[in-house]
Amino acid sequence: MDRTAQLTALGAEYESDCRLCAATARVLDANWTGSSTVPSRRLYPHQWSWDSAFIAIGLRHLSPLRAQTELETLLAAQWADGRVPHIVFNPSVPSGAYFPGPGFWRSTTAGRAAGAPRTVQTSGIVQPPVHALAAWLVHRADPGLSAARGFLARVYPRLAAWHRYLLHRRDLGGGGLVSVVHPWEQGMDNSPCWDAPLARIAPAPARSFRRADLAHGAPEDRPTDLDYGRYVRLAADYRDAGYADGHGEFAVEDPAFNALLVASEHALALIASELGATATARHARAERLTAALVDRLWSPRSGMFLCRDLRGGGLLPERGVSGLVPLVLPSLPRELAAALVRTLAGPHFGLGTRTRLVPSYDLLGEAFDPHRYWRGPAWFNTGWLLERGLRLHGEPAPADALRTALLELAEKTGFAEYVDPYTGEACGASGFGWTAALALDLHKELLKRPQGGVSKSGTGTFDTSDEGRDRG
C-alpha cells in the first residue's frame, strides 16, 4: 500500500524497523510541498533538479507514488529544447526568499526562443543528469504501480529529449563530452576547480544583487562575494543571450556531470527495453561517452579525472571529488578504477585514514577549507555515489566503512547538508532532503545486502535486481 498520505504517521511502524527510517521519513515529509520536495525549507525553498532525482531514490522506499510524482513534477517544467532547468520556482514562496529568483531568470520571456514553459517559472541553466537513473530505480520499487500509471511511458520521451539536448547542444569542445556553462550547473558550485575559469569573469556589481543565502548560512561557509558576483554575471549574460549555448566565457567539461550522463544512458536503455524498444544504441552511446571521458579528462599523473577548461585550453590541475565520481561506471578500464581507489584512500582525500567521509576537495590543496561550500566539506550525495562505485569495482571493505560513516553522520547531524570531513561537524542546512533520502536508501540496501556485499547492478552501477521488494 502506498503511504503518500501517511508519512507523518510513520513513527510507530518505522520505529520497529529502525530509528533512522522514522527520522528520514519525518525530514522528507517536512520538506514535501504537495508535488515535490524542497532541499531545505529555509535555504532552498523551491524544487532543485538533481536534488529531486536523489530524493526520489530515497522516497521510493516510503512511497513509490510520491517518488514518481517528484520526477514528474520536475519534468513537467522541461523546456522545448529538452533542457531540464535546475530550479522550478514555487509561486507561493515570497520573491525575496531566494536569489536569484524568477525575476532574475525571466524564463518565460528571456527563454522564449529556447522553449521555456509559459505556465511555470524556472531558471535557465541545468544540473547533472541523474534523472533517468532515478526513474529506473523508482520504477523497480513498485513495477505494478509504475505500469498501472504509465510512469515509464510518460517520462521516457522527456528523459530522451533531455539527453539529446545535452549531447547535441552542449558538446562545446567537439570531443563528445557535455560542457557546463556555469558552475551552478555542475552542482558543486563553489569548487576550487572553477577558480581559474572564473578569474576571467568580471563580477556583477555588489549593489546589483542581494544574497539571500547569507540570511540562513554562516558567511564563512558560503561562497565569497567576489565569486558570487561572478556567478551572477555569468547567469545574467546567459539569460541576456536568450539562453543560447556556445557563446559564453565559461565552458568546462566536468567528469562527474559526464559520468552521471553515462550512468543515466545505461538506465535509459533499461527503460527502453522495459517499454519494448531497442536499447542497443543507448548502451553503445554510453560506451562512447565512457571512452571520451577517459580520452579527454583522465590524468595519469593525478591518478584521477580532471576538468577541462575549453576557454583556457587544457586540464585544470585542481583535484575535486568530481574527478572520483566516474568510479560508478561499469566499463571503466580496470587499471583506471584501481587508480581511483588508490587516490580516494591516498593523501589527497584520505578516506579510511584521515577522513571517514570523502572531502569535496583535495586535503592538500591550497584552497582547501573544511567548512566552505564545496571547497573541502564532505557531501552525502557524492559519498553515496562513491560507495556504489567502490562496491561495483570489487572493494567491499571500504564501501562498507563509507556506508557506515554516511549513516552514522547523517543521523548524528540531523541530516546536515554537508559536514567537516575531519570532525563530522554539521555545516549548512539541517533536515536536508537528499541527505535523508540517501541515508534511507543506504539503510535499505544494508538490510538487503549485509556487510561485504558486492553490487551486480541492472544499470551496471546499482543493484536493481530486487528493488520490487520495497513497495512502501
N, C-alpha and C positions, 0 to 999 in steps of 0.2 A: 504494500500500500504506500502511495506517495505521501510525504509529510509536509508538503508545501505550506499548509495552514497550521502546522503543529510544531514548528521548530521551537517556539518559546516554551512548549510543554514537554521538552525532551528530557528534563532533568532526571526524573526517576528512572526512565527506561535506559538512558545512556549512562547513568551512574553505575548501573550493573555491568556495562561494557567497560567504561573507563572514565575517569575524571576528565581526561584530556578531551575525549569526544564531546562531553557535555559542554566544556568550555569553548571549544571551537564552534559548536552549534550556536551558542549564545552570541559569539562575535559575528558570525555570518548572518544571523537573524537581525542583530542590531544594525548592521550595515546594509540590509536589504531595503530597497526603495519601493518595491511592488512590481518592478520589472527588471531590475538589475541590482548589482551590489557595488557600493562605493568602496574604494580602498580604505578611506578613513572619513568619518563624518565631519570632522573639523578641518583637516588639512586638505583633503581631496574629496570634495562633496559631489562630484559628478561621476560618470562612468568612464573608466580608462580601458583602453583596448587590450593590452597584454595582461593587465590585472584581471580582467574579466575571463580571459582564457584560463589563467591559473586558478582563479576562484571556481570556475565551472568544474575543473578537475577534482577539486575537493568537494564541492556541492553534490556531485553525483552520488556520493556515499550517503548523503542525507536525503536528498530529493532529486532524483533524475529529472523530474519535470522542471524544477526550478533551475537546474543546471542547463537544460535545453533552452529555457526562456532567457537565461543570461546571454547565451550566444546569439539567439535570435534577435534580441533587442539591439545588441551591438551591430549585427549585420544588417538590420533594417535601416541603419544610418549610413550605409555604404554609398559612395559616390558612383556616378555613372561610368567613370573611367576605371572603376574597380578598386580604388583605394579604400581601405577601412580606416577611418580617422582615429587619431589617438585619444581624443576626448569626444564624448557625446554629452552635451550640456543638458542639465535638468532645468527646465524653465521655472520651476518652483523655488530654486535656490537664488538668493539675492545676488544681484550682478557684481557686487563688490566682494563676495565671499572668496573668489578665486581669481587670480590673474596669471596669465592672460585669459580673459573670459570671452564670451561670444561677441561682445562689442569690439574686441581686438581682432579676432579671426575673420569676422564678417563673411562667414562661409556662404550664406545664401546670395550674396552679391559678388564678392571677390572670387568665389568658387563656381560661379555660374557656368563659365566655359568648360570647366572640368566636370560638370555634372553633380555639383553638391546638391543634396536634397533640399527641397523648399520648405518642408514642414518641420524640420528639426535643425537646431544649430549645432555645429561641430567645429573642431579645429580643422586645419588643412594639411597637417603632417600625419605621419603614420607611426606605428610601433612594431616590434618584432612579430613575425607571423607564426604565432603558436596555435592559431585558431583551429586549423584542420586536425592537428594532433588532439586538441581538447575535444573537438566534435566527435572524433572516433572513440575516445575513451568514455565520453558521456553516453554515446550510443551503446557501448558494450556494457554499461552499468545496468541498463534495462532495455534489451533489444526489443522486447514486446511492446513496451510503451513507445519506443522510438519508431517502430514500424507503424503502430496504430496512428501516431500523429504525423507520419510522413516527415519526420525530422531530417533524416539524411537527404531525402529527395529535395527538400526545401533549401537546406544550407549548401549543398554541393555546388550548384551553379554560382552562388555568391563566393564561395571559397575558391573555385576555379578562376573566377574573374579577378579576385584579389591576387592570386599568384601570377596571373597574366600581366596585371599591372606592374608588379614588381619585376618580373623577368623581362618585360618588353620596354617599360618606361624608365626603369631605374638601373639598367646596365650602362652606367655613365662612363665606365672605363673600357668598355668593349671587350672585356675578358670573360664574360659570362657570369659575373657576380653582381649582386644588388648593392647599390650605394645608398647611404643615408645622406640627407641634405641638411640635417640639423641634429645636434647632439641629443635633443629630446626624443628623436625617432629611435635611436638605438636603445633607449630605456635606461642606460647607465649615464645619466645626464651630465654629471659633473666630473667624469673620469679624467685623470691627467692625460689619457690618450688623446684628448681633444685639445690640449693646451697649445700645441704648435699650430694646428689649423685655425684655432680661434684667435691666435695672436695677430692674424692678418685682418681681423674683422674690427671695424671701428664701432665701438659700443653706442647704443642709443643713449641720448642724454638722460641722466638720472631723473630729471624732473618730468620726463615724458611717460613714466610708468610708476605704479605703486606696488610694491611687493607684498602681497597678502600672506605669503608663506612665512614671513618673519613674525607675524602675529601669533603663529601657532608652533613655531620651532625655534630652537636656540640659534642665534645668528652664527655662532661658531661651528654649528653643524651643517649649515646651509651653504650654497654657492655664494661667492663674494659678489658685491655689487658690480664690479667690473665684468665678471663672467656673465652675470645676469643681463647686463646691458648688451653684451654681445649676442646672447640668446635672443633677446628682444629684437635686435637689429636684423638678425638672420630671418626670424619669423616674419617680421614686417616686410622685408624685401621679397620674400617668397609670396606672401599674400598680395603685395602690390604688383607682382608679375602674373597674377591670376592663377597661382599655384601651378605654373608650368615648370616641368622638370628639366634640368640640364644646364641652367644658366647661372646658378648661384655660386658664391665664393667658397662654399663648404660642400665637399663631396668626398666621402670616406667609405671604403669597403671594409666592413666590420665582420670579424669571424663569427661572433655569436649570432648576429642577425642572419647571416647566410646559413649557418649550421641549423638554426631553427627552421629556416625555409626548407632545407633538405629533409629534416625530420617530418615536417608537415607535408611535403610532397609524398613521402612514403605513406603517411596516414591518408592522404587524399587518394592514393592508389587503392588502399584498402576500402575506402568509402565507395570508390567507383566499382570495385568488384562486388561489394555488397549490393549495389544497385543494378548489377548485371551488365556493367560496361567493362571495357577492356582497361587494364591497369598497366600494361607493358610500357607505354610511353612515359608514364609518370615515374615508374621505377627507374627507367633509363635516364630521365631528366635529373632525378636525384643523384644518380651516379655521376653524371656530367658535372653537376654542381659541386659534388664532393671533390672531383678531380681538379676543378677550377680553384676551389678553396685551397687545396694543397699547393697547386702551382703558383698562386698569386700571394698567399698570405702566410705560408709556412716559413718559419725562421729556424734553420738547424742550429744556429749559434745560440738562440734564446731557448730552444727546446720547447717552443710553443708557437701559436699563431699570433700574428701582429696585425694591426690595422694598416691599410694602405691609403695614404693621402693623395687623392687624384689631382688636386690642385698644387700640391707641393712636390709630387713626383716620386714618391717612394714609401717604403715601410716606415712606420713610426716606431721608435725604439721602446716606448713605454710598455711595461708588462701589466696588462689588466686582466681581470678574471674572464673577460670576453674571450681571450685567447685560449682558455682552457675548455670552454663550452663545447667545441667540436668533439670532445670525448664522447658525446652522446651518439655519434654517427656510427652505424653498424659496419660500413665498409671502409672506415678509416684504416689506412695501412697499419699493420701490426706494430711496426717499429715507431711510427708516429704516436700511436696510442701509448706505447711503453714510455716514450719520451715525455708525454704529457703527464703520466702518472708520476714520473720522477720529478718533474718540475713542480707538480702540486705538493709533493712531500718535501721538496728541497728548500733552500734558504729564502727563496723569493716569496713563497706562500706558506711554508711551514706547517702544512696540515699534518696533524698527528704528533708534532713535536712542540712547536712554538704556539700553534693555534689549534683550536678544536673545530672551528668553522673556517670556511675559505674567505680570506680577505678579498675585497674588491680590487685591490691594487697591490703591487709589489711592496713587500715589507721593507725592502732595502732601497726603494726609490726615494729620491729627494722630495717628492711631493706627497709622500705617504702621510696620512693623518687618520688615526684610528676612529675618529668621530665625524669627520666632514664627509658629507654626502658623496658616495661612490669614490672617494679618494682613499679608501682603506677599510671602512667598516664591512662587516660580513652581512650578506643578504640571504634570506631564506629561499628565494626562488632560484638563485644560482647554486646554492647548496643542494637543493632538490634535484636540479639538472645533473650536477656532478656526481651525486650519489648514484643516480641511474647510470651515468657513464662509467663509473668505476665498476659497478656490478656487471654491466654489459661486456666489459673487456676483461672479465675474469679476475677482479680484485675485490672479493667479498669482504675481507677483513677491514680495509679502510672504508669501504662502503658502509659496513655495519657501524663502525665507530662514528662516521659522519652522521648517519641516520640517528643514532642515539643522542649525539650532541644537538642536532637540529630539534629533536623532540623535547629534550630537556630544557633547552634555552627558549624555545617558543613558549612553553608553558610558564617557565620561571619569569620571563619578562613581560607577561601579559600580552603575548603575541605582538612584540615590537616590530616596527618597520625594518629596523636593522640594528646590529649590535657591534660593540667593540670586539674585534676578533681575538684580542688577548684576554680580556676580562669577562666578556659576555654581557657587559653593561648595556642596558637598553638605550637606544637612540631613536630619534624621530617620533612618529606617531605610535600610540599603543592601540590595541584592538585592530591591528592591520589585517585587511581582508585576505591577501594571498598567504600571509604567514599562518593564519588559522587554517585556511583551506589546504595548504600543502602539508601542514603538520597532521591534519586529519588523514590525508592520503598516505603519508608515510606510515602512520599508525595502522591503517587498514592493510597496507602491504606487509607490515611486520606480522600481523595476525595470520595472513595467508602464507607468508614465506618467512620462516624463522631465520635466526641468525645464520649467516653464511650462504643464504640462497643466491642463486645467480639468475638474472633475468633472461628469459628467452622470449623476447617481445614479438607480438604480432606486427608492430611497426618497425622492428629492427632496433627499437630504442626502449620500449616499455613493455612490461608483461601485461598483455591484454587477453590472454587465453581464457581466463576465468572471471573476467570483470562482471559477468552476469550474476555472480553471487550477491552483489551488493545492490539490492533493489530499493533500499530506503523504505 
